[in-house]
Amino acid sequence: MTVESLLRQAEALTPDERRELAARLLEVDGGSEDPPLTEAQATELRRRIADSDANPGSGIPWEVVYEESLKRVRS
């Protein structure tokens, strides 16, 4: 059995079955550890943290983001 044949079989699954398969594959792999960041990702993360530290009032509260997203979905 090859990865390609497994992928072809996975494509025949329903979306719910594919989500379950993905979750179970992550369990087999340990799932709890995040993959390491690339250097570009780490650099961007440091930049964003520094920007947030320098401008603490510039963020948008989660409640506002959530409400705005609901408005977009409903319209």
C-alpha positions in Angstrom: 0.0 0.0 0.0 1.4 3.4 -1.0 0.7 6.9 0.2 -0.9 7.6 -3.2 -3.3 4.7 -2.9 -4.2 5.7 0.6 -4.8 9.3 -0.6 -7.1 8.0 -3.3 -9.0 6.0 -0.8 -9.2 9.0 1.6 -10.7 11.1 -1.2 -13.7 8.8 -1.3 -14.5 9.4 2.3 -17.1 11.9 3.5 -15.8 15.1 5.0 -16.6 13.8 8.5 -14.7 10.6 7.9 -11.7 12.5 6.5 -11.6 14.7 9.7 -11.7 11.5 11.8 -9.0 10.0 9.8 -6.8 13.1 10.1 -7.3 13.2 13.9 -6.5 9.5 14.3 -3.3 9.9 12.1 -2.2 12.7 14.4 -2.7 10.5 17.4 -0.5 7.8 15.8 2.2 10.4 15.2 2.1 11.7 18.7 -0.1 14.7 17.7 0.6 16.7 20.8 3.8 18.3 19.5 3.6 21.1 17.0 6.1 21.0 14.1 9.1 23.3 14.5 8.8 26.8 13.1 10.8 27.8 10.1 13.2 30.6 10.5 10.9 32.9 8.5 8.0 32.0 10.8 10.0 32.6 13.9 11.2 35.9 12.6 7.6 37.0 11.8 6.4 35.8 15.2 9.1 37.9 17.0 8.2 40.9 14.9 4.5 40.6 15.8 5.3 40.1 19.5 7.5 43.2 19.4 4.8 45.2 17.6 2.2 44.1 20.1 4.5 45.0 23.1 5.2 48.4 21.5 1.5 49.1 20.7 -0.6 47.3 23.3 -3.8 49.1 22.5 -3.6 48.4 18.7 -5.3 45.0 18.9 -8.9 44.2 18.5 -10.7 42.4 21.4 -11.7 38.8 20.6 -15.4 39.6 21.3 -15.3 42.3 18.5 -13.6 40.0 16.1 -16.1 37.3 16.9 -19.2 39.5 16.4 -17.8 40.9 13.2 -17.3 37.4 11.8 -20.8 36.5 12.7 -22.2 39.5 10.9 -20.2 38.5 7.8 -21.5 34.9 7.9 -25.1 36.0 8.3 -25.1 38.5 5.5 
